[in-house]
Amino acid sequence: MRLEKSEPSDEVEQRLIILIDDITKQFYLSICRGLFERDKLLYSFLNTAQILQRANKISLDEWNFFLRGSIKDYREVDNKAQDYLADELWYGILGLQDCHDGFSGIADSISDVGDKPIWKEIVNSETPWAVDMPAVFEAKLTPFQKTMVLNVLKRTKLMGAIKEFVKIE
C-alpha cells in the first residue's frame, strides 16, 4: 500500500529515500494511535534519536552516556563550581568531556568567572532549554548534545528539553 501511495520517482536512490520517509511516518502515526498521550513524547524521542543514530548524527558513546551516564569515577576530582553545582552534577560534566570532543572545555567554562552567570541561569531556570549556553557551546553543540548537558545539569526538566529536541530535529 505504501508503494502505491508514496510519491513516485524514477531514480532508485530517491525512491528509496521517499519510501523510507513515508513508511517511517506512517508507522509512527499508526503506533501513536495506540499510545497514551503521556507516552507519545517518549516514543517520538526514541524514534528521532534512532533516525539520527542511523544517520551518524548521534554516536553510540553519546547515546550510552545519555542513558547511563559516565562509566568513570570522578570523585577524586575537585568540584571547581561547588558554589552552585552539586558534586554529582560536576562529575556528570566531567563525564560529558570524556564522552565526546564537542564537550571539551565545558568544565572550565562552568567554573570560568565570565561564563558562570550563564551556567547558573541554566541550573536555576524553569525552562533551561530556552536559555542560551555560552557562545562557544551554543555554536558547536548539536541539539542532542545540548539535551545531554541538560540531562546532567537539570534532570528534573528533561522532558521539556526532550520536547524541544524533538521539535528541532
N, C-alpha and C positions, 0 to 999 in steps of 0.2 A: 504494500500500500504506500509506503514512504517513497519507493522508487517512482511511483506514478505521480504522487502529489508534490514531490520536491521539484525545484527549479531545474530544468534540463541544461545540459552543456555538452558540447562536442569534444571538449578537452577532458581527457580521462582524469588528470590531476585535479582540475577544477571541479569536475563532477564528484570526485571522492570527497573533497572538502565540503561541497554543498550537502552531500548525503550524511556525512558525519555530523555537521552542524544541525541538520534537520532532525536526524534520529536522536541526537542528544537533547534537543529542545523538546521533542515530542515525548521522549522517555521521562524527562524532567516534569513536564506537565502531567503526565499520567501518574507518576509517583506522588506528586504534590496533592492530587485529588484524594489520595488515601491517607494523607498525613494530618495530624492535628496541627493547628495553626502554630503552636509553640515549637514544633519540630521542623517546620519548613525552613527556618533560617539556618539551622544546623545542617540540614540536607543541602541547602544552597551553598553554604560554606564548603562542605566536603566536596561537592560537585565542582565548584570553582577551583578549589585547591588541586583537585585531581587533574583537571584540564591544564592548569598551569604547570603541574609537575611533568605531565607528558610533553609539554612544550619547552621543558627545561628552564622555566622561569622561577621555579621553586626547587631548590636542591633537596636531596634526601637528608642532608645534615640539618638544613633549616627546618624541614618538616619534623624530623625527630626531636629537635630542640623545642619546637613549639609544643609538641605533645608531651614530652618527658622532662624537659629541662636539660641541664648540663650533667654529664656523667663524671665531671671532675669535682674535686673537693677544694673549695677556695677559702676555707675557714682560717687558713694561715695568713691570708692577705688582709691588711688593714683596710677598713672602710674609710675612704677619703671623703665621703659625703655623709658622714654619720649625723650631721646636724639636721638632715631632712630625709635620709634614706635608712631604713632598717637594714641590718646586716644581710638578711636573706635576699632583699632586693639588690643589694650591692653584689652579692655572689652571682645573682642572675645576670647582672650587667657584665660581669667578668666572663660568664659563660657565653654570652652573646658575642663578645670579642673573639673568643676562640672558635665560635661556630662558623663565622663567615667573615671574609675580608671587608665586606661593606660596613661592618660594625667596628672596624679598627679605630681606636681613639675615643670610643664612646665613654669609657670610664674616665678618661682625662677630661672630656667635655663636661661630664656630670659634676666633676669636682672643680672645674675651672670657674674662677670668680665671675667671668663675663657671661658664661652660659648657664650658671647655676640658677638665676631667676627664671629662665625659660623652663628648665627641668623641674623646678619647684612648682611652677604653674601647671605643668602636665600632671605631676603627682597629686596636686591638690584640686584639680579641676573635676567637675561633674561630667564634663564632656571632653576627656583628654584627646580624643581623636580629632577634635576641631582646633586644637592648639598646635601651631607650627613648631616643629623641633628646631634646634639651632640650624642655621642656614646650610652648613655642610651636610648634615644628616637629612635635612628636608630634601636636598637636591639629589643625594646619592642612594638613598634607601628606596626600595620598591614598596608598594602598598602592603605587601605581605610582611616585609621586614619591619615596617612601621607597626604593624599589628603585633609582631613578635616583641617589639620594645614595650608596647602597651600591655602585653601579656605578662611581662616581667614587672613593670612599674605599677600597673593599675589593674590587676586581675579582676577586681570587682566590677570593672567597667568593660570587660572583654566582649560582652555581647554587643554593645554599641559599636565597638571597634570592628567586630566581625561584620556587622551590618554595613558599616561604611566601606570595608574592604570588598564585600560582595557587590555593592553599588558601583564602586570604582571599576572593578575588574569586569 
